[in-house]
């Protein structure tokens, strides 16, 4: 069984963040280890972030990477530039496949991401990545496009993101994409893959992006190709949304155990 690393924030409601990653890994037969970067609390549909000291983040990474044979890792919410630098410095020392979920935008509100953090992510983290998995809003920030409303826009955004040094890009259309289809797109080097399914009328979407990237990580770790991993991730997350856990009238969490049932 592969040991798989997640470097991410905590979601106390457990739909997303490091909790979603570890639950997803367990469902898909890989052993999840984790380095915690921050603690996110959702109160009155507002995200409140508490950053963990960078030295503590490095201690966690030292504990994991210096003792375990990690071949696959994913990043989620990293928090600030100090944490991002520490993490990049450490990951550069290891030969592993890195899945980057950029986490620049939260469904619940402002993510407090600053321009220097975005620039550093493009300069240092994305070149280390095997694949990056932004949603539409994150894809706009990473690509510099002002709007992404058509398939041509999606493809152009992916091409621009590839220029940061990451060869493979998944753009998650989800409910933000116009029309009645939830469209996800993979640009695998210079090959296009489109994944479509009808939109789900369910508010239990907290953690959909985290779960999606965690599925891709686990599937790659068990020997699947990237297109196969993305295709399965879409099906896995779809079930998690359909059978999600209601929190209040406006918010619910993806259930990572749904696919098993």
N, C-alpha and C positions, 0 to 999 in steps of 0.2 A: 504493500500500500504506500502510495506517495504521501510525503509530508508536503503540505501546501500552505504558503504564508499569505496572510492578509495584513496589510498596514492600513488602518482606517480608524474612524471615530466610532464612539459608542452611541447607539440610539436606544434610549431607555425604554421606548415603546416596542423595540425589537423587530420592527418590520424591516428596517434598513441597517446600515452600519455594520460594525464588526459582528453583531449578533446574527444578522442575516447571512453574512458570509460563512460563519462557522456552521450554522444550521444547514445551509446549502451544501457545504462540503460534506457534512455528515450524511446527508441524503444521497450523495453521489459517490460515496465509497472512497473518499480521500480523507486524510487526517489533517485537520486544520490547526495551524498555530497562528498566533496573532501578536501584533505590536500595536498598542493603542496610542492614538495621536491626540484625541480630544474627546470631550464628553458633550454631546448635543442633547438638550432637553427641549421638547416641544410643548409649549404652554400657550393656551389660547391661540393655537395655530401659528405661533411665532417660534422660530428656531433660536435658542440661546446656546452659544458655544463657549465652552471653557477649554482653553488650550493646555495641553500637557507640556511640561518643560522639555526642550529638545534633548537635554542630557538624559532624561528618563526614556525618551523614545530611542535614543542610541543604545542605552543599556539593554532594552528589550531586543533590539536588532542584533546586538552582539551575542546575547544569550541564544538566539535562534540560529543565526547564520553561521556562527563559529562552532556550532555543535551538531547541526542537522544538515543532511544533504538536500538542500532546497533547490529544486529544478524549475518550479513554477510559483509565481507570486503575483498578487494583485494589490493595487493601491486604490483607496477610496478617498475620503476626506482627510487631507493632511494638515490643513489649518492655516499655517503662516509660512513666511519665507524661511525663517530659521529652521523649522521642521523640514521643509522641502529640501533645503541645502544638505542637512544632515542625512536625510534619507537617500538623496542622490549620491552623495559621497560614499555611502555604505554600499548601495546596490551596484555601483560601478566596479566594485571589487569582485563581483561574482558573476558567473556565467549561468544565467537563468532566463526563462521566458517570463516577461513582465506584462501583465494586463493592466492597463491604466484606465480606471474610471475617474475622469477628471473632477467630478463633483464641484462644479462652479455655481450651480443654481439649485436651490431647493424648491420643491412644490409648495412648501409651507411658508416661504418668504425669502427675504434677502439673505444671501449666503455670506455677505460681508467680504467678498473676494476683492482684493485691490489689484491695480494694474501691474505692480511690480511682481506680485505672485503669479499672475497670468504669464507675464514675460518669462519669468524663471522656469515655469512649467514647460513652456515651449522650447526654451533653450537647453534645459538640463534633463527633464524627466521624459518628455516624449521621444527624444532620440534613443533612450534606453528601452523603449516599449516595443514589444512584439505586435501588440494591437492596442488601440485606444478606443473607448466606447462612449463618446459624448451623446447627450440628448440634443434636441434641436437648438435649444438656447445656448448650450455649451459649445455646440458646433459653430454657431455664429461668432462667439467670442474667440474661439481658437482659429477660425478661418478668416475673420475680419469681414465676412459678409453681413450686410445690414438686414437681409431677410432670407429665409429658406422656406419657400412655399410650394415649390415644384420639385419633381424628380431631378430635373436638370440642376436646380440649386443644390440639392443634396449631393449630387455627384461632384459638382464644382467645389463644395465645401470640403469633401473628402480629399480631393486632389490637393487643395491648398494645405490641409492638415498634414498630408503626406510629406510636404516640403519641409516640415520640421524635423524629419528623419525617421518617423514611424511609418513603416511600409504598409501596414494594414489598419484600416479605419472602419469602425462600425458606427453608423449614425442611427440613433433610436428615434423614430418619428413619433411613436406613441399617439396619445390623444391630441398632441399639439399639431400634428400634420393635418392639413385641410382634407375634408372628405370623410367618408364612412369607413375607410380602411386604415388600420394601424400598420404603418409601413416602416420596416427596418431595412437598412442598407449596409452591405459589406463591400468595401473595396479591398480586395485581396491582391496586393501589388497593383497590377493593371487590369484585373478581372472584376466585373460587377456581379453582385448577387443581390436580389431583391426578395424580401420575406414579407408577405402580406397576410392579414387576417382581419376580420371585422372587428370594429371597436367594441369594447365591453362597457356597458353602462353600470359601472361599479366604482365607488370612491376609494376602495381599498387598494391604493396604488403606492402607499408609502413603502419604500424599499424595493420598488420594481427595478430601478437602475442598478442598485447594489447587487441584488439577486441575479440579474441578468449577467453582469460581469463575473460574478462568482461561479455561475454555471459554466461560462466559457472557460474559466480557469480550471475548474474540476474536470471538464470534458477533455481539455487539452492534456491534462495530467494523466488521464486514463487512455490516451492514445488516439483520440478523435482528431480529425482534421479541423481547421478553423471554420470552414463553411458548415460542416456537420455540427460543430459546437454551437455556432450562432443559431442555426436552425432549431436545435434542441432547446437552447436557452429561451427562444421565443415561445415555444410550446410550454416549457416549464413555468415561465413567468405568467403566461396567460392563465394557466390553471390556478396559480397562486393568487391572481387578482380575482378570478371568478369565485374562489372560495375564501376570500380574504377575511380578516378579522376587523370588525367595526370598532372604532374608537369613539367617534361622536358623529354628529350629522354631516360633518364635512371631511372627515378623515378616517382612514382605515389602513391596516397593515397587510401587505402580501403575506400569505401563509406558505412557507417553504415546504411543508409536508403535503400540500394538495396533490402534487403529481403522483405521489405514491398511492393515493387513494383512487 
